[in-house]
Amino acid sequence: MTHPTIGLYGLGTMGAALSLNMADNGIQVHVANRTASAVLRFMEGAGPLAEKIVGHQNLEGLISALPQPRLLVAMIPSTAPMDSFLDDVIPQLAPGDTVIDAGNADFHSTRRRSERLAQHDLHFVGLGVSGGEEGARNGPSMMMGGSEASWSGLKQILTRIAATHEGDPCVDRCGPDGAGHFVKTVHNGIEYADMQMIAEVYDLLRFGAGRDVREVSGILKSWNEGRLESYLMEISGEVLSYADAPTNLPFIDLIMDRAGQKGTGRWTVIEAVKLGQSATMIEAAVAARAWSAEKPLRGMAEETFGADRADLDLDVGLLERAMLAARVLEYAQGFRILAAASEEYAWNLDPKRIAEIWRAGCIIRARLLDDIAGAFADGPPEGQLFLAPRFGGVLMEGIPALREVVTRAGQAGYATPVLSAALTFWDVMRQGRGTASLIQAQRDFFGRHGFERTDQEGDFHGPWWT
Ligand SMILES: NC(=O)c1ccc[n+]([C@@H]2O[C@H](COP(=O)([O-])OP(=O)(O)OC[C@H]3O[C@@H](n4cnc5c(N)ncnc54)[C@H](OP(=O)(O)O)[C@@H]3O)[C@@H](O)[C@H]2O)c1
């Protein structure tokens, strides 16, 4: 039996883990790295799997060892290094070969690179890989964007190394060119919102309701047994259970409250706005990270205005219901961006399949995704998740809880950017008639922009112009 063969360039955290995963699954892997010494180190660390991996001292050796049509994965920064990599490899490849960018790329770059490679009769694949190092090693969720032809070559490899949910591999072709990287970007945007939401609830429980950090850990762990089960809930419960060995202080208290970000959350927000959408929960999470970085300023403001917050007697069940409703709305916002991009770029994205491939291996895997896939299979009204009958009960029960949590948190002085954004989104979307009539009047008043009327067809100006 011949083994499927693939080349992988870039043996950093993710590339090394993916290579081992492939070798573990009967795939013949050839590897190389910019700094050649990393290849030797990697091979030494691969243990018995090293027998199934061929290390090369340089890119030329790697490419010439691959059978045609070649499959060549690059796991390097998807920015300028990827363009330089393509400069190097294009002259060495043959028509029909496929280059796969498995990093976190801006999907606009992926579209541009796809066009560039197509001019040389080469395929370019943008592969979103989620699950961090552990996922890459043991089964990531993967979102593929590229031609049907490149998918038929890659499918047998990717389905072998992907995470599975009840036997279903968490990988699929999402659409052409940048579709996979776009879906991965929105995945990360949802990840930002979910992480921030859990952090807000932690703040309310610990500092509002006065629960000991271990109690909060226990609450998150118990939620993780129920409808809120998710990887992010699981790890949040776990990290809160650690104490610092020398001091016995909660370990979380020793971590600086300044969050980093690499850009995918911001990209989600930018693309949403460009598409005429607004993912306010993701935007709130990106804002919260940005504000967190301004620590000296926050310290100064605290000295000036005080940081007093009142006690909050919040029921744990109320918070759980509020969070579940907010999580439905967070995914609803994410899928709205996907739908808008699908239309704009004619990708024909399948929301049901995207929900399915997010059910295992990725950072936003959650029990809810099974229901989300089911809701899309049923075809929710207007394609909107928040109108899906199967979420009616969760929202009817959860929105009053969310309203109570956000209102009381606000009164007591607790910031809940993502939970508040969820409530606002809900309250805007359930109003058949909103406030935009006054916006239209203002626009017409200062700029003669005109408006539609509710009682007549046509374009009108207000009496202020007569
Ligand atoms: N870490 C994660 O959890 C995660 C998850 C999903 C996706 N990703 C994406 O995966 C990609 C790799 O991430 P990583 O975490 O594995 O990074 P990493 O550990 O820092 O490794 C980076 C790799 O890229 C190579 N590289 C850097 N600059 C290069 C250049 N100019 N030319 C050629 N090779 C270059 C490095 O080679 P040297 O050894 O020579 O420096 C190394 O092999 C990134 O696009 C990242 O966004 C990461």
The ligand as an SDF file (V2000), in Angstrom:
LIG
                    3D

 48 52  0  0  0  0  0  0  0  0999 V2000
    0.4820   28.6990   17.8520 N   0  0  0  0  0  0  0  0  0  0  0  0
   -0.8090   28.4860   17.6300 C   0  0  0  0  0  0  0  0  0  0  0  0
   -1.5810   28.1160   18.5420 O   0  0  0  0  0  0  0  0  0  0  0  0
   -1.3750   28.6450   16.2420 C   0  0  0  0  0  0  0  0  0  0  0  0
   -2.6680   28.1780   15.9800 C   0  0  0  0  0  0  0  0  0  0  0  0
   -3.1680   28.2630   14.6780 C   0  0  0  0  0  0  0  0  0  0  0  0
   -2.4030   28.8370   13.6860 C   0  0  0  0  0  0  0  0  0  0  0  0
   -1.1490   29.3190   13.9690 N   0  0  0  0  0  0  0  0  0  0  0  0
   -0.3810   29.8730   12.8530 C   0  0  0  0  0  0  0  0  0  0  0  0
    0.6120   28.9600   12.4580 O   0  0  0  0  0  0  0  0  0  0  0  0
    1.7360   29.6330   11.9160 C   0  0  0  0  0  0  0  0  0  0  0  0
    2.9780   29.1760   12.6630 C   0  0  0  0  0  0  0  0  0  0  0  0
    2.7960   29.4580   14.0340 O   0  0  0  0  0  0  0  0  0  0  0  0
    3.6950   28.7920   15.1840 P   0  0  0  0  0  0  0  0  0  0  0  0
    2.9720   29.0470   16.4560 O   0  0  0  0  0  0  0  0  0  0  0  0
    4.0750   27.4180   14.8250 O   0  0  0  0  0  0  0  0  0  0  0  0
    4.9710   29.7580   15.1100 O   0  0  0  0  0  0  0  0  0  0  0  0
    6.4630   29.5340   15.6370 P   0  0  0  0  0  0  0  0  0  0  0  0
    6.5220   28.4660   16.6600 O   0  0  0  0  0  0  0  0  0  0  0  0
    6.9750   30.8780   15.9820 O   0  0  0  0  0  0  0  0  0  0  0  0
    7.2340   28.9980   14.3310 O   0  0  0  0  0  0  0  0  0  0  0  0
    7.3980   29.8130   13.2200 C   0  0  0  0  0  0  0  0  0  0  0  0
    7.9720   29.0000   12.0780 C   0  0  0  0  0  0  0  0  0  0  0  0
    8.0120   29.8510   10.9290 O   0  0  0  0  0  0  0  0  0  0  0  0
    9.3580   29.9190   10.4800 C   0  0  0  0  0  0  0  0  0  0  0  0
    9.6250   31.2430    9.9480 N   0  0  0  0  0  0  0  0  0  0  0  0
    9.4930   32.4340   10.5860 C   0  0  0  0  0  0  0  0  0  0  0  0
    9.8220   33.4370    9.7520 N   0  0  0  0  0  0  0  0  0  0  0  0
   10.1700   32.8640    8.5720 C   0  0  0  0  0  0  0  0  0  0  0  0
   10.6060   33.3790    7.3380 C   0  0  0  0  0  0  0  0  0  0  0  0
   10.7390   34.6990    7.1390 N   0  0  0  0  0  0  0  0  0  0  0  0
   10.8810   32.5070    6.3390 N   0  0  0  0  0  0  0  0  0  0  0  0
   10.7400   31.1790    6.5310 C   0  0  0  0  0  0  0  0  0  0  0  0
   10.3470   30.6330    7.6860 N   0  0  0  0  0  0  0  0  0  0  0  0
   10.0400   31.4720    8.6980 C   0  0  0  0  0  0  0  0  0  0  0  0
   10.2340   29.6060   11.6740 C   0  0  0  0  0  0  0  0  0  0  0  0
   11.4850   29.1610   11.2320 O   0  0  0  0  0  0  0  0  0  0  0  0
   12.8270   29.3460   12.1210 P   0  0  0  0  0  0  0  0  0  0  0  0
   12.9040   28.1180   12.9730 O   0  0  0  0  0  0  0  0  0  0  0  0
   13.9080   29.4300   11.0990 O   0  0  0  0  0  0  0  0  0  0  0  0
   12.6590   30.6010   12.9160 O   0  0  0  0  0  0  0  0  0  0  0  0
    9.3850   28.5090   12.3310 C   0  0  0  0  0  0  0  0  0  0  0  0
    9.5680   27.2750   11.6780 O   0  0  0  0  0  0  0  0  0  0  0  0
    1.4390   31.1200   12.0610 C   0  0  0  0  0  0  0  0  0  0  0  0
    0.8920   31.6020   10.8510 O   0  0  0  0  0  0  0  0  0  0  0  0
    0.3830   31.1620   13.1460 C   0  0  0  0  0  0  0  0  0  0  0  0
   -0.4510   32.2890   13.0370 O   0  0  0  0  0  0  0  0  0  0  0  0
   -0.6100   29.2200   15.2160 C   0  0  0  0  0  0  0  0  0  0  0  0
  1  2  1  0
  2  3  2  0
  2  4  1  0
  4  5  1  0
  4 48  2  0
  5  6  2  0
  6  7  1  0
  7  8  2  0
  8  9  1  0
  8 48  1  0
  9 10  1  0
  9 46  1  0
 10 11  1  0
 11 12  1  0
 11 44  1  0
 12 13  1  0
 13 14  1  0
 14 15  2  0
 14 16  1  0
 14 17  1  0
 17 18  1  0
 18 19  2  0
 18 20  1  0
 18 21  1  0
 21 22  1  0
 22 23  1  0
 23 24  1  0
 23 42  1  0
 24 25  1  0
 25 26  1  0
 25 36  1  0
 26 27  1  0
 26 35  1  0
 27 28  2  0
 28 29  1  0
 29 30  1  0
 29 35  2  0
 30 31  1  0
 30 32  2  0
 32 33  1  0
 33 34  2  0
 34 35  1  0
 36 37  1  0
 36 42  1  0
 37 38  1  0
 38 39  2  0
 38 40  1  0
 38 41  1  0
 42 43  1  0
 44 45  1  0
 44 46  1  0
 46 47  1  0
M  CHG  2   8   1  16  -1
M  END
$$$$
